[in-house]
């Protein structure tokens, strides 16, 4: 073998090994640099994420602290309001206690006055006894009888005078406070009242439309009356037909359906049924909206859907010309004012007054009074027992169990009896006034009686030789009680008994 070749091969091998070693070291160093760079990136990313986690933790901690502070502030405010309510109730109790003490003091004073009167009567009795003993013409029994008559007469006079003074004082204070409460309540509540009747008139474009409404052999009008449940009166009234029904909701559905049929012009049994069904759906929506609006206006949330639907039906119900839904809302507002002034539960009073006439929206075939029906319906749909009692007792059919029930009755009376709220027909008004005078004339000693102030007052003149002052007071109470038991009327009736004495002489 050639030695130079061997030498060159050896050098090439050594050189290759050296180059391979350097290349390997370079690649290793490069891989180490890459790994170091990746490690630094991982460390930087870890530091960045840890910084973000720390910041998020800090932000969450700050949010939790702020929420806790807000909750603590809210609880402190609730505690403050609760303490204020407790203080208000405490002040009210203190005022009531003071009033009770004043009443006890007044009663004790009156009792002392009565004791003085009793002592005076005893002294007079002793004096009369001594005088009678000096009279020899009278026996002891006769003297005792005469003495008892005199003492009884004086005691009756004193008793009558004291009773009149106490009644006058109590009446003056009670009327003054009642007038203030009622005036404040009425001034803070204002509403419009709708007058309706049991028939509705639908105008027609021409009298030719009447024939189309009747149809061939009356098939159209029969189909309309059967589907709507109303009576359609086609008389000589020019360009108009009358729809009559005792149910105001059905009457409203029929009226709207008739108007749409007249505008559409297509009047046949199939189309009539379709239009009436559509109008019934529209009226159901109106009833629901009216119930929800009434509950909103009265400030009574959380009522059951069925109660709202039944309440909305009162939109189409009237009593003496007063819209019953408006009357219910007005009664609720009045009850809220009265309950607030008297320190009663405002929410119970509002709810009871809003729902007190709920039974008037029931089906006419259901037996029972409207107060009883409304109370049973409300109880079935989750209304509280105090509100149910207020509904059932607002006409004294059952006993009133709370002051809120009395407030509901008062609000109902104020809304229904105030001037302009309701109207009566002339015939009903004349019957009521005539019955009022007949009740007064039925008593002995009554000379004449006159109904005044649209039947809100009856003025009675008595014969002075038959009725004295004490009998006049008893007569007024007896007549008022008889009117309460035998007559029905809105509001209250004032009974005034007048006794006058005339002395006549002639100059000759």
ROKOLKOL-788680 format. One record per residue (C-alpha): x negated, y, z. Coordinates in nm, 4 decimals. Layout:
{atom {X Y Z}}
...
***
This chain:
{atom {0.0000 0.0000 0.0000}}
{atom {-0.1189 0.3471 -0.0773}}
{atom {-0.2420 0.5296 0.2339}}
{atom {-0.1370 0.8774 0.1207}}
{atom {0.2109 0.7503 0.0631}}
{atom {0.2194 0.6096 0.4105}}
{atom {0.0968 0.9368 0.5515}}
{atom {0.3551 1.1367 0.3636}}
{atom {0.6261 0.8970 0.4698}}
{atom {0.5159 0.9255 0.8292}}
{atom {0.5130 1.3039 0.8127}}
{atom {0.8534 1.3039 0.6462}}
{atom {0.9874 1.0720 0.9118}}
{atom {0.8464 1.2869 1.1910}}
{atom {0.9775 1.5989 1.0227}}
{atom {1.3213 1.4381 0.9778}}
{atom {1.3268 1.3339 1.3394}}
{atom {1.2291 1.6832 1.4459}}
{atom {1.4887 1.8423 1.2213}}
{atom {1.7534 1.5974 1.3464}}
{atom {1.6553 1.6760 1.7045}}
{atom {1.6844 2.0503 1.6444}}
{atom {2.0145 2.0088 1.4604}}
{atom {2.1499 1.7943 1.7413}}
{atom {2.0379 2.0484 2.0014}}
{atom {2.1979 2.3270 1.7942}}
{atom {2.5273 2.1380 1.7666}}
{atom {2.5230 2.0554 2.1352}}
{atom {2.4518 2.4179 2.2232}}
{atom {2.7260 2.5314 1.9891}}
{atom {2.9741 2.2841 2.1425}}
{atom {2.8746 2.4027 2.4889}}
{atom {2.9329 2.7649 2.3832}}
{atom {3.2743 2.6727 2.2456}}
{atom {3.3678 2.4937 2.5637}}
{atom {3.2426 2.7829 2.7739}}
{atom {3.4436 3.0254 2.5597}}
{atom {3.7553 2.8033 2.5925}}
{atom {3.6985 2.7763 2.9656}}
{atom {3.6718 3.1551 2.9929}}
{atom {3.9954 3.1923 2.7919}}
{atom {4.1653 2.9382 3.0162}}
{atom {4.0403 3.1231 3.3225}}
{atom {4.1554 3.4570 3.1807}}
{atom {4.4952 3.3123 3.0884}}
{atom {4.5234 3.1599 3.4361}}
{atom {4.4324 3.4922 3.5941}}
{atom {4.6872 3.6731 3.3730}}
{atom {4.9624 3.4248 3.4551}}
{atom {4.8793 3.4335 3.8215}}
{atom {4.8945 3.8140 3.8080}}
{atom {5.2358 3.7988 3.6360}}
{atom {5.3610 3.5433 3.8875}}
{atom {5.2462 3.7658 4.1713}}
{atom {5.4180 4.0666 4.0131}}
{atom {5.7406 3.8672 3.9550}}
{atom {5.7306 3.7436 4.3097}}
{atom {5.6811 4.0958 4.4330}}
{atom {5.9709 4.2258 4.2160}}
{atom {6.1983 3.9453 4.3336}}
{atom {6.1016 4.0116 4.6897}}
{atom {6.1785 4.3831 4.6406}}
{atom {6.5151 4.2975 4.4795}}
{atom {6.6000 4.0600 4.7642}}
{atom {6.5058 4.3259 5.0173}}
{atom {6.7148 4.5891 4.8344}}
{atom {7.0134 4.3526 4.8097}}
{atom {6.9814 4.2730 5.1768}}
{atom {6.9666 4.6443 5.2574}}
{atom {7.2759 4.7114 5.0430}}
{atom {7.4638 4.4239 5.2062}}
{atom {7.3605 4.5497 5.5486}}
{atom {7.4734 4.9027 5.4560}}
{atom {7.8063 4.7690 5.3282}}
{atom {7.8565 4.5690 5.6458}}
{atom {7.7708 4.8735 5.8547}}
{atom {8.0253 5.0767 5.6574}}
{atom {8.2892 4.8054 5.7059}}
{atom {8.2119 4.7949 6.0756}}
{atom {8.2395 5.1746 6.0885}}
{atom {8.5772 5.1673 5.9107}}
{atom {8.6956 4.8899 6.1408}}
{atom {8.5864 5.0918 6.4421}}
{atom {8.7692 5.3958 6.3035}}
{atom {9.0857 5.1874 6.2577}}
{atom {9.0522 5.0525 6.6093}}
{atom {9.0061 5.4058 6.7401}}
{atom {9.3116 5.5218 6.5422}}
{atom {9.5198 5.2360 6.6810}}
{atom {9.3913 5.3149 7.0281}}
{atom {9.4898 5.6808 6.9856}}
{atom {9.8349 5.5760 6.8671}}
{atom {9.8766 5.3493 7.1678}}
{atom {9.7656 5.6314 7.3952}}
{atom {10.0186 5.8674 7.2384}}
{atom {10.2931 5.6097 7.2738}}
{atom {10.1964 5.5541 7.6359}}
{atom {10.2160 5.9292 7.6957}}
{atom {10.5589 5.9407 7.5334}}
{atom {10.6760 5.6532 7.7525}}
{atom {10.5475 5.8331 8.0603}}
{atom {10.7299 6.1496 7.9532}}
{atom {11.0502 5.9496 7.9021}}
{atom {11.0124 5.7850 8.2425}}
{atom {10.9593 6.1252 8.3985}}
{atom {11.2690 6.2639 8.2244}}
{atom {11.4708 5.9616 8.3357}}
{atom {11.3539 6.0075 8.6931}}
{atom {11.4537 6.3745 8.6793}}
{atom {11.7962 6.2834 8.5461}}
{atom {11.8278 6.0171 8.8129}}
{atom {11.7461 6.2726 9.0818}}
{atom {12.0079 6.5058 8.9320}}
{atom {12.2621 6.2252 8.9428}}
{atom {12.1659 6.1538 9.3026}}
{atom {12.2256 6.5178 9.3908}}
{atom {12.5635 6.5025 9.2201}}
{atom {12.6461 6.1868 9.4130}}
{atom {12.5511 6.3530 9.7411}}
{atom {12.7665 6.6507 9.6518}}
{atom {13.0587 6.4211 9.5743}}
{atom {13.0158 6.2562 9.9125}}
{atom {13.0157 6.5953 10.0847}}
{atom {13.3318 6.6957 9.9004}}
{atom {13.4871 6.3642 9.9956}}
{atom {13.4132 6.4267 10.3609}}
{atom {13.5532 6.7814 10.3436}}
{atom {13.8720 6.6655 10.1764}}
{atom {13.9082 6.3877 10.4318}}
{atom {13.8844 6.6378 10.7152}}
{atom {14.1428 6.8642 10.5523}}
{atom {14.3799 6.5763 10.4962}}
{atom {14.3471 6.4638 10.8545}}
{atom {14.4694 6.8084 10.9671}}
{atom {14.7853 6.7734 10.7596}}
{atom {15.0303 6.5853 10.9725}}
{atom {15.2942 6.5431 10.6999}}
{atom {15.0771 6.2931 10.5016}}
{atom {14.9987 5.9390 10.5956}}
{atom {14.6450 5.8037 10.5870}}
{atom {14.7159 5.5950 10.2775}}
{atom {14.8581 5.8955 10.0885}}
{atom {14.5626 6.1104 10.1898}}
{atom {14.3216 5.8393 10.0727}}
{atom {14.5002 5.8094 9.7387}}
{atom {14.4996 6.1845 9.6779}}
{atom {14.1325 6.2050 9.7711}}
{atom {14.0398 5.9251 9.5342}}
{atom {14.2265 6.0941 9.2485}}
{atom {14.0423 6.4237 9.3039}}
{atom {13.7034 6.2567 9.3379}}
{atom {13.7661 6.0419 9.0299}}
{atom {13.8654 6.3457 8.8233}}
{atom {13.5598 6.5434 8.9335}}
{atom {13.3322 6.2460 8.8753}}
{atom {13.4781 6.1943 8.5288}}
{atom {13.4261 6.5609 8.4441}}
{atom {13.0666 6.5535 8.5700}}
{atom {13.0007 6.2254 8.3900}}
{atom {13.1486 6.3564 8.0653}}
{atom {12.9418 6.6737 8.0853}}
{atom {12.6190 6.4835 8.1586}}
{atom {12.6879 6.2334 7.8805}}
{atom {12.7516 6.5175 7.6343}}
{atom {12.4292 6.6911 7.7380}}
{atom {12.2234 6.3712 7.7013}}
{atom {12.3858 6.2848 7.3683}}
{atom {12.3348 6.6362 7.2364}}
{atom {11.9695 6.6363 7.3396}}
{atom {11.9019 6.2894 7.1944}}
{atom {12.0915 6.3735 6.8750}}
{atom {11.9028 6.6998 6.8306}}
{atom {11.5607 6.5383 6.8753}}
{atom {11.6471 6.2326 6.6672}}
{atom {11.7965 6.4338 6.3818}}
{atom {11.5028 6.6727 6.3809}}
{atom {11.2481 6.3912 6.3557}}
{atom {11.4574 6.1966 6.1064}}
{atom {11.5046 6.5030 5.8849}}
{atom {11.1311 6.5648 5.8872}}
{atom {11.0452 6.2054 5.7976}}
{atom {11.3087 6.1797 5.5259}}
{atom {11.2261 6.5207 5.3792}}
{atom {10.8555 6.4371 5.3664}}
{atom {10.9281 6.1011 5.2050}}
{atom {11.1645 6.2427 4.9408}}
{atom {10.9311 6.5312 4.8573}}
{atom {10.6467 6.2878 4.7964}}
{atom {10.8535 6.0577 4.5734}}
{atom {11.0206 6.1620 4.2489}}
{atom {11.1740 5.9362 3.9836}}
{atom {11.4144 5.9429 3.6928}}
{atom {11.7403 5.7504 3.6995}}
{atom {11.9153 5.5968 3.4011}}
{atom {12.2927 5.5837 3.3644}}
{atom {12.4243 5.2838 3.1759}}
{atom {12.7561 5.1131 3.1118}}
{atom {12.8576 4.7599 3.0197}}
{atom {12.8804 4.8318 2.6456}}
{atom {12.6404 4.9600 2.3809}}
{atom {12.7209 5.1336 2.0532}}
{atom {12.5278 5.0516 1.7354}}
{atom {12.5504 5.3165 1.4603}}
{atom {12.6099 5.1994 1.1020}}
{atom {12.5042 5.3667 0.7766}}
{atom {12.8597 5.3320 0.6426}}
{atom {13.1917 5.1636 0.7162}}
{atom {13.1219 4.9100 0.4405}}
{atom {12.8654 4.7519 0.6707}}
{atom {13.1476 4.6424 0.9062}}
{atom {13.2739 4.3974 0.6452}}
{atom {12.9281 4.2458 0.6046}}
{atom {12.8959 4.2137 0.9820}}
{atom {13.2293 4.0298 0.9997}}
{atom {13.1478 3.8099 0.7012}}
{atom {13.3732 3.5752 0.5065}}
{atom {13.6493 3.4535 0.7368}}
{atom {13.4573 3.6067 1.0274}}
{atom {13.1670 3.3584 1.0134}}
{atom {12.8939 3.6203 1.0615}}
{atom {13.0484 3.7875 1.3658}}
{atom {13.1276 3.4491 1.5233}}
{atom {12.7715 3.3312 1.4703}}
{atom {12.6383 3.6542 1.6207}}
{atom {12.8658 3.6365 1.9280}}
{atom {12.7822 3.2679 1.9851}}
{atom {12.4060 3.3127 1.9513}}
{atom {12.3846 3.6342 2.1543}}
{atom {12.6544 3.5563 2.4118}}
{atom {12.8265 3.8944 2.3708}}
{atom {13.1471 4.0410 2.2331}}
{atom {13.1256 4.2500 1.9150}}
{atom {13.4088 4.5026 1.8889}}
{atom {13.4767 4.6321 1.5384}}
{atom {13.7464 4.8967 1.5754}}
{atom {13.8454 5.2227 1.4080}}
{atom {13.5371 5.4059 1.5345}}
{atom {13.3750 5.5491 1.2218}}
{atom {13.0318 5.4128 1.1293}}
{atom {12.9770 5.2249 1.4575}}
{atom {13.0372 4.8908 1.6281}}
{atom {13.0442 4.8231 2.0014}}
{atom {12.8625 4.5383 2.1785}}
{atom {13.0090 4.4441 2.5167}}
{atom {12.8664 4.2089 2.7804}}
{atom {12.8398 4.2062 3.1606}}
{atom {12.4777 4.0810 3.1301}}
{atom {12.2691 4.3864 3.0437}}
{atom {11.9751 4.1753 2.9182}}
{atom {12.1886 3.9860 2.6658}}
{atom {12.3529 4.3149 2.5672}}
{atom {12.0123 4.4718 2.4992}}
{atom {11.9021 4.1703 2.2922}}
{atom {12.2241 4.1854 2.0896}}
{atom {12.1963 4.5597 2.0368}}
{atom {11.8392 4.5398 1.9050}}
{atom {11.9245 4.2375 1.6867}}
{atom {12.2266 4.4167 1.5378}}
{atom {12.0180 4.7243 1.4572}}
{atom {11.7573 4.5118 1.2788}}
{atom {12.0232 4.3201 1.0865}}
{atom {12.1806 4.6470 0.9722}}
{atom {11.8430 4.7811 0.8564}}
{atom {11.7472 4.4517 0.6895}}
{atom {12.0829 4.4025 0.5156}}
{atom {12.0568 4.0233 0.5165}}
{atom {12.3466 3.9207 0.7391}}
{atom {12.4229 3.5497 0.7420}}
{atom {12.4359 3.2889 1.0244}}
{atom {12.0845 3.1443 0.9756}}
{atom {11.9183 3.4858 0.9653}}
{atom {12.1280 3.6043 1.2590}}
{atom {12.0018 3.3189 1.4798}}
{atom {11.6423 3.3849 1.3741}}
{atom {11.6625 3.7571 1.4511}}
{atom {11.8282 3.6972 1.7888}}
{atom {11.5597 3.4435 1.8880}}
{atom {11.2887 3.6897 1.7905}}
{atom {11.4531 3.9726 1.9854}}
{atom {11.4895 3.7430 2.2895}}
{atom {11.1127 3.6865 2.2803}}
{atom {11.0534 4.0617 2.2516}}
{atom {11.2866 4.1333 2.5448}}
{atom {11.1065 3.8689 2.7529}}
{atom {10.7808 4.0543 2.6868}}
{atom {10.9438 4.3856 2.7778}}
{atom {11.0804 4.2331 3.1003}}
{atom {10.7373 4.0994 3.1976}}
{atom {10.5693 4.4309 3.1212}}
{atom {10.8364 4.6187 3.3165}}
{atom {10.7843 4.3922 3.6191}}
{atom {10.4070 4.4349 3.6059}}
{atom {10.4387 4.8126 3.5661}}
{atom {10.6830 4.8326 3.8571}}
{atom {10.4469 4.6334 4.0811}}
{atom {10.1605 4.8608 3.9745}}
{atom {10.3601 5.1806 4.0354}}
{atom {10.4713 5.0552 4.3761}}
{atom {10.1205 4.9443 4.4716}}
{atom {10.2142 4.5793 4.5389}}
{atom {9.9525 4.3478 4.3791}}
{atom {9.9301 3.9690 4.3804}}
{atom {10.2943 3.8845 4.3063}}
{atom {10.3816 3.5535 4.1390}}
{atom {10.4526 3.5622 3.7645}}
{atom {10.8099 3.4387 3.8121}}
{atom {10.8726 3.7172 4.0645}}
{atom {10.7408 3.9755 3.8172}}
{atom {10.9712 3.8364 3.5457}}
{atom {11.2723 3.8463 3.7760}}
{atom {11.1775 4.1952 3.8920}}
{atom {11.1517 4.3145 3.5310}}
{atom {11.5136 4.2056 3.4663}}
{atom {11.6224 4.4861 3.7002}}
{atom {11.5204 4.7268 3.4215}}
{atom {11.8495 4.6365 3.2561}}
{atom {12.0600 4.6386 3.5749}}
{atom {12.2333 4.9434 3.7231}}
{atom {12.4341 5.0145 4.0385}}
{atom {12.6617 5.3201 4.0401}}
{atom {12.4608 5.4406 3.7397}}
{atom {12.1232 5.4078 3.9175}}
{atom {11.8651 5.1938 3.7407}}
{atom {11.7765 4.9148 3.9833}}
{atom {11.4112 4.8812 3.8809}}
{atom {11.3558 5.2547 3.9301}}
{atom {11.5465 5.2264 4.2590}}
{atom {11.3176 4.9409 4.3714}}
{atom {11.0003 5.1357 4.2887}}
{atom {11.1326 5.4498 4.4565}}
{atom {11.2335 5.2499 4.7646}}
{atom {10.8828 5.1012 4.7835}}
{atom {10.7254 5.4462 4.7652}}
{atom {10.9615 5.5807 5.0310}}
{atom {10.8951 5.2793 5.2533}}
{atom {10.5203 5.3338 5.2189}}
{atom {10.5557 5.6956 5.3323}}
{atom {10.7825 5.6073 5.6254}}
{atom {10.5617 5.3150 5.7364}}
{atom {10.2516 5.5327 5.7197}}
{atom {10.4145 5.8032 5.9299}}
{atom {10.5458 5.5506 6.1849}}
{atom {10.2265 5.3448 6.2130}}
{atom {10.3817 5.0276 6.0666}}
{atom {10.2339 4.7843 5.8122}}
{atom {10.2453 4.9760 5.4830}}
{atom {10.1835 4.6723 5.2596}}
{atom {10.4682 4.4678 5.4082}}
{atom {10.7050 4.7662 5.3917}}
{atom {10.6166 4.8355 5.0250}}
{atom {10.6554 4.4731 4.9184}}
{atom {10.9842 4.4293 5.1066}}
{atom {11.1311 4.7481 4.9577}}
{atom {11.0174 4.6596 4.6039}}
{atom {11.1757 4.3129 4.6218}}
{atom {11.4821 4.3912 4.8386}}
{atom {11.7252 4.3832 4.5410}}
{atom {11.5549 4.0932 4.3605}}
{atom {11.8723 3.8862 4.3961}}
{atom {12.0638 4.1272 4.1722}}
{atom {11.8616 3.9962 3.8762}}
{atom {11.9796 3.6371 3.9341}}
{atom {12.2361 3.4561 3.7216}}
{atom {12.5913 3.5646 3.7990}}
{atom {12.6955 3.1986 3.8378}}
{atom {12.4679 3.1490 4.1409}}
{atom {12.6559 3.1576 4.4701}}
{atom {12.5426 3.3779 4.7566}}
{atom {12.4743 3.7434 4.8273}}
{atom {12.1956 3.9201 4.6438}}
{atom {11.9974 3.9606 4.9679}}
{atom {12.0161 3.5876 5.0400}}
{atom {11.9329 3.4879 4.6798}}
{atom {11.6399 3.7301 4.6609}}
{atom {11.4961 3.6113 4.9924}}
{atom {11.5193 3.2440 4.8947}}
{atom {11.3600 3.3111 4.5540}}
{atom {11.0757 3.5109 4.7093}}
{atom {11.0136 3.2458 4.9751}}
{atom {10.9892 2.9731 4.7094}}
{atom {10.7163 3.1710 4.5331}}
{atom {10.4839 3.2282 4.8275}}
{atom {10.6026 3.5607 4.9719}}
{atom {10.5250 3.6098 5.3427}}
{atom {10.7894 3.5539 5.6131}}
{atom {10.8059 3.9206 5.7211}}
{atom {10.8743 4.0323 5.3635}}
{atom {11.1352 3.7568 5.3200}}
{atom {11.3092 3.8717 5.6402}}
{atom {11.3072 4.2329 5.5171}}
{atom {11.4726 4.1226 5.1906}}
{atom {11.7348 3.9054 5.3603}}
{atom {11.8229 4.1533 5.6365}}
{atom {11.8450 4.4849 5.4511}}
{atom {12.2276 4.4566 5.4622}}
{atom {12.2328 4.3149 5.8189}}
{atom {12.3353 3.9693 5.6985}}
{atom {12.0696 3.8273 5.9323}}
{atom {11.8780 3.9781 6.2231}}
{atom {11.5905 4.2131 6.1436}}
{atom {11.2712 4.0745 6.3000}}
{atom {11.0247 4.3601 6.2430}}
{atom {11.0062 4.7365 6.2211}}
{atom {10.9124 4.6976 5.8526}}
{atom {11.2541 4.5410 5.7865}}
{atom {11.4206 4.8468 5.9397}}
{atom {11.2013 5.0728 5.7233}}
{atom {11.3062 4.8774 5.4105}}
{atom {11.6714 4.9294 5.4996}}
{atom {11.6129 5.3024 5.5570}}
{atom {11.4219 5.3420 5.2277}}
{atom {11.7008 5.1624 5.0404}}
{atom {11.9604 5.3923 5.1967}}
{atom {11.7576 5.7074 5.1236}}
{atom {11.7015 5.6122 4.7590}}
{atom {12.0638 5.5134 4.7024}}
{atom {12.2414 5.7810 4.9061}}
{atom {12.0486 6.0958 4.8232}}
{atom {12.2403 6.3483 4.6066}}
{atom {12.2315 6.2643 4.2376}}
{atom {12.0972 5.9117 4.2761}}
{atom {12.4207 5.7283 4.2015}}
{atom {12.7575 5.7962 4.0521}}
{atom {13.1039 5.6504 4.0974}}
{atom {13.3965 5.6341 3.8638}}
{atom {13.6802 5.8755 3.9366}}
{atom {13.9184 5.5931 4.0229}}
{atom {13.6776 5.4321 4.2712}}
{atom {13.5994 5.7696 4.4238}}
{atom {13.9678 5.8529 4.4762}}
{atom {14.0339 5.5119 4.6298}}
{atom {13.7450 5.5531 4.8719}}
{atom {13.8519 5.9039 4.9758}}
{atom {14.2148 5.7963 5.0187}}
{atom {14.1116 5.4953 5.2287}}
{atom {13.8944 5.7226 5.4417}}
{atom {14.1880 5.9519 5.5221}}
{atom {14.4183 5.6544 5.5857}}
{atom {14.1779 5.5152 5.8465}}
{atom {14.1717 5.8490 6.0282}}
{atom {14.5508 5.8954 6.0146}}
{atom {14.6117 5.5479 6.1597}}
{atom {14.5129 5.6609 6.5120}}
{atom {14.7570 5.8116 6.7620}}
{atom {14.7275 6.1834 6.8258}}
{atom {14.5874 6.2637 6.4787}}
{atom {14.7693 6.5551 6.3222}}
{atom {14.5933 6.5606 5.9844}}
{atom {14.2644 6.4549 5.8233}}
{atom {14.0681 6.5716 5.5205}}
{atom {13.7830 6.4009 5.3332}}
{atom {13.5106 6.6534 5.2434}}
{atom {13.1675 6.6627 5.0812}}
{atom {13.2579 6.4055 4.8134}}
{atom {13.3678 6.1568 5.0776}}
{atom {13.0570 6.2007 5.2939}}
{atom {13.2515 6.3701 5.5770}}
{atom {13.6008 6.3324 5.7225}}
{atom {13.7389 6.6183 5.9300}}
{atom {14.0202 6.5241 6.1724}}
{atom {14.2580 6.7617 6.3509}}
{atom {14.4242 6.6221 6.6652}}
{atom {14.7207 6.7336 6.8745}}
{atom {14.5776 6.9033 7.1859}}
{atom {14.8674 6.7980 7.4089}}
{atom {14.7993 6.4294 7.3313}}
{atom {14.4198 6.4206 7.3031}}
{atom {14.1880 6.5839 7.5563}}
{atom {13.8131 6.6481 7.5195}}
{atom {13.7067 6.3064 7.6448}}
{atom {13.9626 6.1305 7.4260}}
{atom {13.8379 6.3336 7.1257}}
{atom {13.4853 6.1985 7.1763}}
{atom {13.6163 5.8426 7.2053}}
{atom {13.8364 5.8948 6.8984}}
{atom {13.5373 6.0038 6.6868}}
{atom {13.3395 5.6945 6.7882}}
{atom {13.6357 5.4613 6.7292}}
{atom {13.7065 5.6017 6.3816}}
{atom {13.3389 5.5818 6.2854}}
{atom {13.3250 5.2182 6.3992}}
{atom {13.6421 5.1329 6.2041}}
{atom {13.4988 5.2941 5.8886}}
{atom {13.1786 5.0904 5.9269}}
{atom {13.3728 4.7648 5.9638}}
{atom {13.6372 4.8122 5.6926}}
{atom {13.4805 5.0217 5.4144}}
{atom {13.1850 5.0009 5.1771}}
{atom {13.0038 5.3232 5.0903}}
{atom {12.6533 5.4468 5.0115}}
{atom {12.4689 5.6408 5.2822}}
{atom {12.6650 5.7541 5.5866}}
{atom {12.9928 5.9344 5.6598}}
{atom {13.0179 6.2131 5.9168}}
{atom {13.3259 6.1988 6.1420}}
{atom {13.4295 6.5346 6.2927}}
{atom {13.7204 6.5560 6.5399}}
{atom {13.8595 6.9069 6.5981}}
{atom {14.0787 6.9874 6.8973}}
{atom {14.2076 7.3425 6.9235}}
{atom {14.4562 7.5005 7.1643}}
{atom {14.6843 7.7846 7.0506}}
{atom {14.8867 8.0008 7.2850}}
{atom {15.1736 8.1982 7.1273}}
{atom {15.3815 8.4687 7.2904}}
{atom {15.6079 8.7406 7.1586}}
{atom {15.6307 9.1084 7.2543}}
{atom {15.9949 9.2116 7.2821}}
***
